[in-house]
Amino acid sequence: MSLDDDQAVTDEMIRKHQSAAYAAAVRIFRGTPIALGEKYPGIKPLTFNKDLAYLNGRVLAMNHIRELCENRDEAGLMRLFEAKYDPTIPEQADIVEAELSLAE
């Protein structure tokens, strides 16, 4: 679909798109438990464990942002944009607050 009108297909183009298709297919099955099909014959397994890990982090982040909004903690919200850290870990929050205080 990315070819121009009357453009010839080269072996390099085919290799490039085969590689991209393979990478996309492997991405789908990454994280699928091994031998799950043996435990549940007839059911093709498909899980996204990596995506579940991201979900857990997102839930923590959204809960923290909600708390900041409820407390009208504008400084806390701005710290999230100024530093890449986990504000739910007190040691990290203390380090960031100390460093940002020094920068002022």
LOMI-898122 format. One record per residue: residue in one letter; x, y, z of N, C-alpha, C, O in turn. Coordinates in steps of 0.02 Angstrom, whole numbers, padded with zeros to 5 digits, always signed. Layout:
% residues N
AXYZXYZXYZXYZ ...
% end
This chain:
% residues 104
M+00041-00060+00000+00000+00000+00000+00043+00063+00000+00019+00117-00018 S+00106+00057+00019+00148+00116+00021+00185+00128-00044+00225+00174-00050 L+00172+00086-00093+00205+00094-00158+00176+00153-00197+00116+00168-00193 D+00219+00186-00234+00196+00237-00280+00170+00203-00343+00184+00144-00354 D+00132+00239-00383+00107+00211-00446+00165+00188-00489+00215+00223-00497 D+00160+00129-00516+00209+00099-00561+00277+00087-00528+00327+00078-00563 Q+00281+00088-00461+00344+00074-00427+00355-00001-00423+00310-00039-00407 A+00415-00022-00438+00432-00093-00436+00445-00115-00365+00471-00078-00324 V+00425-00177-00350+00437-00206-00284+00506-00239-00284+00521-00280-00327 T+00547-00220-00236+00614-00247-00232+00618-00300-00176+00576-00303-00132 D+00671-00341-00180+00681-00390-00127+00692-00356-00059+00669-00381-00008 E+00725-00299-00059+00737-00262+00003+00671-00238+00033+00662-00242+00094 M+00625-00215-00007+00559-00194+00017+00522-00253+00049+00492-00246+00102 I+00526-00310+00016+00492-00370+00042+00522-00389+00110+00485-00404+00157 R+00588-00390+00114+00621-00408+00177+00602-00359+00233+00588-00380+00289 K+00601-00295+00217+00584-00244+00266+00513-00254+00293+00503-00252+00354 H+00466-00266+00249+00396-00274+00271+00384-00342+00304+00342-00347+00349 Q+00421-00393+00283+00415-00457+00317+00441-00451+00389+00411-00478+00436 S+00495-00415+00398+00524-00405+00464+00476-00366+00509+00467-00384+00567 A+00445-00314+00481+00397-00275+00520+00336-00317+00539+00311-00312+00595 A+00312-00358+00493+00254-00401+00508+00272-00452+00561+00231-00466+00605 Y+00332-00480+00558+00354-00529+00607+00358-00497+00676+00335-00525+00726 A+00388-00437+00680+00394-00402+00744+00326-00388+00774+00318-00394+00835 A+00278-00368+00733+00211-00354+00758+00177-00418+00784+00143-00416+00835 A+00188-00474+00749+00158-00537+00770+00189-00561+00836+00154-00585+00880 V+00255-00555+00842+00289-00576+00903+00265-00533+00962+00257-00559+01017 R+00254-00469+00951+00231-00423+01004+00166-00448+01034+00155-00442+01094 I+00123-00474+00992+00057-00497+01016+00065-00554+01066+00029-00556+01116 F+00112-00600+01054+00118-00659+01096+00169-00652+01152+00175-00698+01193 R+00205-00597+01155+00253-00587+01209+00215-00585+01275+00165-00549+01281 G+00238-00622+01324+00204-00623+01388+00154-00678+01396+00126-00688+01450 T+00140-00715+01341+00093-00771+01346+00126-00828+01384+00181-00849+01366 P+00094-00853+01437+00125-00907+01476+00139-00969+01433+00099-00987+01390 I+00195-01000+01446+00216-01060+01410+00174-01119+01434+00159-01124+01493 A+00156-01164+01389+00120-01226+01404+00050-01216+01431+00021-01262+01460 L+00022-01157+01422-00047-01146+01445-00096-01188+01404-00147-01210+01430 G-00078-01200+01341-00120-01242+01298-00124-01314+01323-00174-01348+01312 E-00072-01337+01357-00073-01405+01385-00121-01409+01444-00152-01462+01455 K-00127-01357+01482-00171-01356+01540-00245-01351+01518-00289-01379+01550 Y-00257-01315+01464-00325-01303+01440-00329-01322+01365-00330-01278+01322 P-00331-01387+01351-00333-01409+01281-00394-01380+01244-00449-01375+01271 G-00382-01361+01182-00436-01335+01141-00447-01261+01148-00486-01232+01110 I-00413-01229+01195-00421-01156+01204-00354-01124+01187-00303-01140+01219 K-00354-01080+01139-00292-01046+01120-00280-00988+01168-00321-00942+01172 P-00224-00990+01206-00212-00938+01256-00187-00873+01224-00150-00874+01175 L-00207-00818+01253-00183-00753+01232-00189-00706+01292-00245-00688+01312 T-00133-00686+01320-00135-00640+01376-00086-00583+01363-00040-00590+01322 F-00095-00529+01397-00052-00471+01391-00027-00451+01460-00046-00400+01487 N+00016-00493+01488+00041-00482+01556+00079-00416+01561+00074-00381+01612 K+00116-00398+01510+00153-00335+01511+00104-00276+01516+00116-00229+01553 D+00049-00280+01480-00001-00227+01482-00033-00224+01551-00051-00169+01574 L-00042-00281+01585-00070-00281+01653-00022-00245+01700-00045-00210+01745 A+00043-00253+01691+00092-00219+01733+00086-00143+01723+00090-00105+01771 Y+00077-00122+01661+00067-00050+01648+00004-00025+01681+00001+00031+01706 L-00049-00067+01680-00113-00048+01711-00103-00034+01785-00129+00015+01811 N-00067-00078+01820-00056-00068+01892-00022-00001+01905-00042+00035+01951 G+00028+00016+01865+00061+00080+01873+00016+00138+01857+00018+00190+01890 R-00026+00129+01808-00073+00183+01790-00123+00195+01846-00139+00253+01862 V-00148+00142+01876-00196+00149+01931-00163+00187+01989-00194+00232+02018 L-00101+00169+02006-00065+00205+02059-00059+00279+02042-00071+00323+02084 A-00039+00293+01980-00029+00362+01959-00095+00401+01961-00097+00458+01985 M-00148+00372+01936-00212+00407+01934-00238+00420+02005-00266+00474+02018 N-00230+00372+02050-00250+00383+02119-00211+00440+02151-00239+00481+02187 H-00146+00443+02137-00104+00497+02164-00125+00564+02136-00130+00613+02173 I-00138+00567+02072-00159+00631+02041-00227+00652+02069-00238+00712+02081 R-00272+00604+02081-00337+00621+02110-00327+00651+02180-00360+00701+02197 E-00282+00622+02220-00268+00649+02286-00241+00720+02282-00261+00764+02320 L-00195+00731+02235-00168+00799+02226-00223+00849+02209-00224+00904+02235 C-00268+00829+02165-00323+00873+02146-00371+00886+02203-00392+00942+02215 E-00387+00832+02241-00432+00841+02298-00402+00887+02350-00438+00926+02382 N-00337+00884+02359-00302+00926+02408-00280+00994+02379-00251+01035+02413 R-00296+01004+02315-00276+01065+02279-00201+01078+02286-00179+01134+02298 D-00162+01023+02280-00089+01026+02287-00057+01040+02219-00034+00995+02185 E-00057+01104+02201-00029+01124+02137+00046+01110+02133+00072+01090+02081 A+00081+01122+02188+00154+01109+02190+00169+01035+02179+00216+01017+02143 G+00129+00992+02209+00138+00920+02200+00127+00899+02128+00164+00857+02102 L+00077+00928+02097+00063+00913+02027+00120+00937+01982+00140+00902+01935 M+00146+00996+01995+00201+01023+01955+00264+00980+01963+00302+00973+01915 R+00275+00952+02024+00333+00908+02034+00330+00847+01988+00382+00823+01965 L+00270+00823+01974+00263+00765+01930+00288+00782+01860+00313+00738+01825 F+00280+00844+01839+00302+00865+01772+00377+00882+01772+00410+00878+01719 E+00404+00899+01829+00474+00921+01833+00523+00863+01842+00581+00868+01823 A+00500+00808+01871+00545+00752+01885+00510+00686+01869+00449+00679+01878 K+00548+00639+01844+00521+00573+01829+00535+00528+01889+00591+00503+01898 Y+00484+00517+01930+00492+00478+01991+00425+00448+02011+00373+00466+01983 D+00426+00403+02060+00365+00373+02086+00348+00409+02151+00379+00395+02203 P+00299+00453+02150+00283+00492+02210+00251+00451+02266+00244+00475+02321 T+00233+00388+02251+00205+00345+02303+00259+00311+02345+00244+00276+02393 I+00322+00320+02326+00378+00294+02365+00408+00354+02403+00439+00398+02373 P+00398+00355+02469+00419+00414+02508+00491+00435+02498+00506+00495+02495 E+00537+00387+02492+00608+00404+02483+00619+00443+02419+00657+00491+02417 Q+00586+00421+02365+00593+00456+02301+00562+00526+02306+00591+00574+02281 A+00504+00531+02337+00471+00596+02344+00514+00644+02384+00519+00703+02367 D+00546+00619+02437+00590+00662+02478+00649+00687+02438+00668+00746+02443 I+00680+00643+02399+00738+00662+02358+00719+00715+02307+00754+00765+02299 V+00663+00705+02274+00641+00753+02223+00626+00820+02255+00646+00873+02229 E+00591+00819+02310+00574+00882+02344+00637+00919+02366+00642+00980+02358 A+00685+00883+02392+00748+00914+02414+00786+00944+02355+00810+01000+02359 E+00790+00907+02300+00827+00930+02241+00793+00991+02209+00826+01039+02189 L+00727+00988+02204+00691+01045+02174+00694+01106+02219+00695+01162+02194 S+00697+01096+02284+00704+01152+02331+00772+01186+02322+00777+01247+02326 L+00824+01145+02309+00891+01172+02299+00895+01212+02234+00932+01261+02230 A+00856+01192+02184+00858+01225+02119+00823+01293+02120+00834+01333+02075 E+00782+01306+02169+00745+01369+02171+00786+01426+02192+00761+01482+02196 
% end
